[in-house]
Amino acid sequence: MNLQLKLLKDAKQTSVERVHPHSFLKRCRAKSISLDKLKLFLVHQGLYSSYFKHWILQEKRTQARFDYYARSIAF
């Protein structure tokens, strides 16, 4: 359990280090981004995440169908 927590903390730190220097986030921290750009970003992220969920579910269904057919033709 402690190993899992350490791995999660390490992954979190790595993620923070990757996104922290991003120019969009720098402008947000500096309060130099317009409200319109922020709204556009939030709408884009909402659309992306909803389509991503659909894509993941579709991939799982496709894989399940493939597995079913692969088992049915196995010798």
Secondary structure, DSSP 8 states (H G I E B T S, - for coil): -HHHHHHHHHHHHHHHHHHTT-HHHHHHHTT-S-HHHHHHHHHHHHHHHHHHHHHHHHHHHHHHHHHHHHHHH--
